[in-house]
Amino acid sequence: MIDLKEMEYVFLIADLSGYTALTEAHGNLSVADVFTRYAQMIDVLLHPGVRGQGW
């Protein structure tokens, strides 16, 4: 018999307004830093035991 667990999934889709202008003004590495900090903030806000994926 297969042991099935009930899981809950939540999806967050975020759009960074002004992405193109930001990369043109500050470069790709700066934008990557913005997304890294954003992902860290989301991870802090998640409930214990929940993890973000796709960053």
Residue pairs with C-beta under 8 A, 6 or more apart in sequence:
12 42
14 38
16 22
16 31
16 34
16 35
19 31
22 30
22 31
22 34
23 30
23 31
35 55
36 55
39 52
39 55
42 52
43 51
43 52
46 52
